[in-house]
Amino acid sequence: MVGNPIHELQTDLKDIGYSVSVDGYFGVKTRMAVQMFQEHFFSEPRRGGGANGHVNRATAERIKSVRP
């Protein structure tokens, strides 16, 4: 997946301290950052599989809620 939603996700992840390139491409580094975020902010597997590196609604909302 590529484009503006991915660019926004990467910007959000970078702003909260994850090391990702803001290039609009959902590559391995972005997926790993999402997975690390999920492992940190979701204490148990729930809402779509837990820490799997996929961005579902719960993950997207949580990323937005912790962004400075």
Backbone as a ProteinNet text record, in pm:
[ID]
protein_1_A
[PRIMARY]
MVGNPIHELQTDLKDIGYSVSVDGYFGVKTRMAVQMFQEHFFSEPRRGGGANGHVNRATAERIKSVRP
[TERTIARY]
84.6	0	89.3	52.1	130.1	35.8	90.5	13.8	2	-90.6	-106.6	-141.8	-231.6	-257.6	-132.2	-48.1	75.5	172.8	180.3	265	221.6	91.2	39	71.5	53.8	86.4	233.9	320.5	464	500	437.8	461.6	420.5	303.8	257.1	353.3	394.6	487.9	620.2	670.1	795.8	779.9	666.5	642.7	633.3	594.7	588.1	712.4	813.7	943.2	989.4	915.6	957.9	1046.1	1142.7	1237.8	1183.8	1116.5	1062.3	1093.9	1104.1	1117.7	977.9	964.6	835.6	841.7	809.7	819.3	689.5	584.8	456.7	448.2	549.7	552.8	546.4	447.2	431.4	523.4	649	749.7	775.6	882.4	917.7	938.9	1010.8	1037.5	908.7	816.5	688.6	608.2	601.6	528.4	587.2	719.3	783.4	755.6	752.6	720.2	577.1	485.5	345.5	337.3	407.7	405.2	462.2	571.1	628.5	530.4	464.1	363.3	253.3	204.3	97.6	142.5	264.4	315.5	321.2	351.7	362	225.5	134.8	8.8	-110.7	-97.7	-204.5	-148.2	-191	-130.3	-171.2	-275.5	-317.9	-372	-366.8	-421.6	-572.1	-612.3	-753.7	-773	-894.4	-929.6	-849.1	-858.1	-796.7	-660.8	-628.7	-507	-389.9	-404	-293.3	-179.8	-57.4	61.8	97.6	37.6	62	118.6	136.5	191.1	89.6	-36	-141.4	-211.5	-248.6	-314.3	-465.4	-531.4	-676.5	-726	-855.2	-912.2	-859.9	-854.3	-807.7	-663.7	-579.3	-439.2	-429.6	-500.8	-496.1	-544.4	-652.8	-704.9	-606.6	-542.5	-447.2	-324.8	-276.2	-161.4	-195.7	-314	-356.3	-369.4	-414	-437.8	-309.7	-198.7	-73.9	19.3	-16.5	67.1	68	187.7	195	126.3
-117.3	0	123.7	222	345.1	464.6	581.9	704.5	787.7	883.6	980	918.3	817.4	759.3	697.6	637.9	578.3	688.3	792.5	907.6	965.2	980.1	1032.9	937.9	808.3	708.5	717.5	724.8	733.1	860.8	970.4	1096.8	1084.3	1025	1005.3	916.7	805.7	715.2	785.8	860.6	934.2	1037.3	1107.4	1209.5	1151.8	1024.3	965.1	882.1	889.7	834.6	709.3	663.8	544.5	583.7	499.2	527.5	471.6	558	519.8	629.3	588.8	686.3	732.4	859.6	914.1	920.8	806.9	796.3	752.3	728.1	688.3	542.7	462.9	321.5	237.3	148.2	62.1	-59	-37	-142	-208.6	-283.3	-361.5	-273.6	-162.1	-75.3	-16.6	20.5	74.9	-33.6	-152.2	-262.5	-297.7	-299.4	-330.4	-222.1	-96	13.5	-0.3	-34	-54.5	-171.1	-279	-394.7	-359.6	-285.8	-243.9	-153.9	-63.8	22.1	-63.5	-160.7	-247	-325	-376.2	-449.9	-361	-235.1	-141.5	-94.4	-63.7	-0.1	-94.1	-217	-314.8	-429.6	-437.8	-532.7	-677.8	-700.8	-836.9	-842.7	-958.5	-969.3	-940.8	-842.6	-808.2	-719.2	-700.7	-609.8	-635.3	-753.3	-777.3	-842.7	-916.4	-995.2	-945.3	-839.3	-795	-734.1	-768.1	-709	-785.7	-746.3	-814.9	-723.1	-594.5	-500.2	-445.9	-488.7	-438.9	-323.2	-224.2	-107	-122.2	-157.1	-159.7	-31	-19.5	103.2	131.4	27	46.3	96.9	40.7	84.3	227.6	260.1	396.5	498.3	466.4	558.5	575.1	466.7	475.5	556	537.7	616	764.2	800.9	941.2	994.4	908.8	956.1	983.5	919.1	940.9	1038.7	1079.6	1173.7	1310	1369.5	1500.6	1610.4
0	0	0	-79.2	-87.1	-89.7	-63.6	-79.8	46.3	40.6	148.9	283.9	293	425.9	488.2	406.8	457.5	499.5	421.9	456.8	591.1	611.4	738.1	853.7	832.1	934.3	971.7	872.4	898	972.3	936.4	1006.5	1152.5	1176.5	1313.8	1392.2	1333	1400.9	1431.3	1336.8	1356.4	1468.4	1470.3	1573	1713.8	1725.3	1859.1	1891.9	1804.2	1840	1768.5	1670.3	1597.3	1478.9	1449.2	1342.4	1210.2	1135.7	1005	904.9	780.5	672.8	634	608.2	563.3	411.5	349.4	204.6	137.5	217.8	160.9	121.5	154.8	119	246.1	254.1	371.6	356.3	390.6	379.2	513.2	518.6	636.6	759.5	744.6	860.8	917.7	830.3	877.5	948.1	888.4	949.7	1085.7	1096.7	1224.5	1328.9	1285.8	1378.8	1428.3	1338.8	1378.9	1477.1	1449.2	1537.8	1675.1	1679.2	1807.6	1882.5	1810.5	1872.9	1934.6	1858.4	1907.4	2030.8	2029.6	2145.1	2268.4	2249.8	2361.7	2412.5	2320.7	2359.4	2371.4	2328.1	2344.4	2427.2	2551.5	2644	2619.6	2543.9	2515.1	2372.9	2309.2	2174.1	2175	2100.5	2089.2	1968.1	1930.3	1820.6	1694.2	1641.2	1511	1513.5	1617.2	1611.7	1692.8	1770.9	1853.9	1773.1	1810.7	1748.4	1621.6	1511.8	1385.6	1277.3	1308.7	1212	1113.1	1126.3	1038.7	1107.3	1031	1088.2	1071.8	1182.8	1183	1249.2	1264.7	1321.1	1462	1546.5	1684.4	1687.6	1603	1597.6	1549	1442.1	1387.7	1490.3	1560.5	1661.7	1777.1	1817.9	1928.9	1888.7	1766.7	1717.7	1722.7	1674	1675.2	1816.9	1909.8	2046.4	2123.9	2086.5	2160.6	2088.4	1970.8	1895.4	1964.6	1978.5	2045.7	1966.4
[MASK]
++++++++++++++++++++++++++++++++++++++++++++++++++++++++++++++++++++

